[in-house]
Amino acid sequence: MTEEQDDPVWRAAWAWVRREHDREGFDEAARVELVTWLLADPLHRKAYDKAARLWLLAGLVPPVVDVEAWKKSQARPSSQEDA
């Protein structure tokens, strides 16, 4: 287990980032709760910023294998299958 996984501040920051990106579950009340948490301790803001950067980077990394494209490249026309 990594040090971050053992850190309750990191776990909370990561949960906030995930929650914030859930548009349906993140309303004004949640935003107030997040801001309150961020202002409670400078470590909260530091962990949140790190988690938000990780979220952004993960979204920019393309998948290693595009399964659908691979399946299409493997498909043979039915006329070849009958031969």
Residue, then its C-alpha position, 0 to 999 in steps of 0.5 A: m500500500t502506498e503512503e498516500q493510500d494510508d493518508p486520510v487527508w489524501r483519501a479525502a482529497w481524492a474523494w472530493v475530486r471524484r465527487e466534484h466531477d460527478r456533476e449530478g451529485f455536486d451541488e452548491a451545498a457540496r461546493v460549500e462543504l468542499v471549500t470549508w474542508l479546503l480552508a480548514d487546513p493548508l494540507h487539505r488544499k495541497a492534497y486536493d491540488k495534487a489529486a486534481r492534477l492526477w485526475l487531469l493527467a489520467g484524463l489526458v492519457p489515452p488508453v493503451v489498447d483500443v479494444e474496439a479498434w482491435k476487434k474491427s481490425q481482426a474481423r474478416p469479411s464473411s466471404q473470406e470465412d466461407a472460403 
